[in-house]
Structure formats: C-alpha cells, structure tokens
Amino acid sequence: METTIILNSLLALGRCPNQDLDVDNTDVMDIVRRYTNLLDKLTESISLKSAYSLLDIIPLDKFYNVQWEIFSKIKPSP
C-alpha cells in the first residue's frame, strides 16, 4: 500500500482514544488493530511533513502502546 494512502487512512481514523481499562471491550481492541495494521504497513521513510501529521493522531495519554508504534515511524533522516 502506498505511504500516502496509509497516512491518509491513519489521519481519517483520527486521534487515538485514551486507554480506559474500565470500559475497554472488543470494539476497542478492533480500533487498536486498525491503527496497528496500518502502522505495520508503513515500511518506507516518511517525510517531515508526514511525521508532523502523525503527531495529530497520538493519544493524549496512552492507548495500548500504539503511541510507541507511531513514534517508531518518526525517525530522523540520515
């Protein structure tokens, strides 16, 4: 899948919700899978502009370590 399509799909999902173990259920785990599946497809380096756009989907608190998956895609260029 092309990087631009993946990034647009992630942005369409919007900001990751905050993790709440008291109300988490199967629906929440489906949302986690949607983010992680798309992030796993990001194998190419992304531009600085794309990296900034990914910052918009980072949860305000935490969300099943998806925030670390997002950070791992934002790497400095050599």
C-alpha positions as CSV (number, residue, x, y, z in Angstrom):
1,M,0.0,0.0,0.0
2,E,1.3,3.4,-0.9
3,T,2.6,5.6,2.0
4,T,0.3,8.5,1.2
5,I,-2.8,6.2,1.3
6,I,-1.7,4.7,4.6
7,L,-1.1,8.1,6.2
8,N,-4.4,9.4,4.9
9,S,-6.1,6.3,6.4
10,L,-4.5,6.9,9.8
11,L,-5.5,10.5,9.7
12,A,-9.0,9.5,8.8
13,L,-9.1,7.4,12.0
14,G,-8.3,10.5,14.0
15,R,-6.6,10.8,17.3
16,C,-6.3,7.5,19.2
17,P,-8.6,7.5,22.1
18,N,-7.1,7.2,25.6
19,Q,-6.9,3.8,27.1
20,D,-9.5,3.1,29.8
21,L,-9.3,-0.4,31.2
22,D,-12.7,0.0,32.9
23,V,-14.6,0.3,29.7
24,D,-12.4,-1.4,27.2
25,N,-14.0,-4.2,25.2
26,T,-13.9,-6.0,21.9
27,D,-14.7,-2.8,20.0
28,V,-11.7,-1.0,21.5
29,M,-9.4,-3.9,20.5
30,D,-10.8,-3.6,17.0
31,I,-9.7,0.0,16.9
32,V,-6.3,-0.9,18.2
33,R,-5.9,-3.4,15.4
34,R,-7.0,-0.9,12.8
35,Y,-4.2,1.5,13.9
36,T,-1.5,-1.2,14.3
37,N,-2.4,-2.8,11.0
38,L,-1.9,0.5,9.1
39,L,1.2,1.4,11.1
40,D,2.7,-2.0,10.3
41,K,2.3,-1.2,6.6
42,L,4.4,1.9,6.9
43,T,7.8,0.5,5.9
44,E,9.2,3.4,4.0
45,S,10.7,6.5,5.5
46,I,8.2,9.3,5.8
47,S,8.7,13.0,5.2
48,L,9.0,15.5,7.9
49,K,5.6,16.9,6.9
50,S,4.1,13.4,7.2
51,A,5.8,12.9,10.6
52,Y,4.1,16.1,11.8
53,S,0.7,14.9,10.6
54,L,1.2,11.6,12.6
55,L,1.6,13.7,15.8
56,D,-2.1,14.6,15.4
57,I,-3.2,11.0,16.0
58,I,-1.1,10.3,19.1
59,P,-3.4,9.8,22.1
60,L,-3.3,12.4,24.8
61,D,-2.5,9.8,27.4
62,K,-1.8,6.2,26.2
63,F,-3.5,3.6,24.0
64,Y,-2.2,0.1,24.2
65,N,1.3,1.2,23.2
66,V,0.0,2.4,19.8
67,Q,1.7,5.7,20.7
68,W,5.1,4.0,20.6
69,E,4.3,2.4,17.3
70,I,3.6,5.9,16.0
71,F,6.8,7.3,17.4
72,S,8.8,4.4,15.9
73,K,7.7,5.6,12.4
74,I,9.1,9.1,13.1
75,K,12.8,8.7,12.6
76,P,15.3,11.3,11.7
77,S,16.7,11.2,8.2
78,P,20.4,10.2,7.8
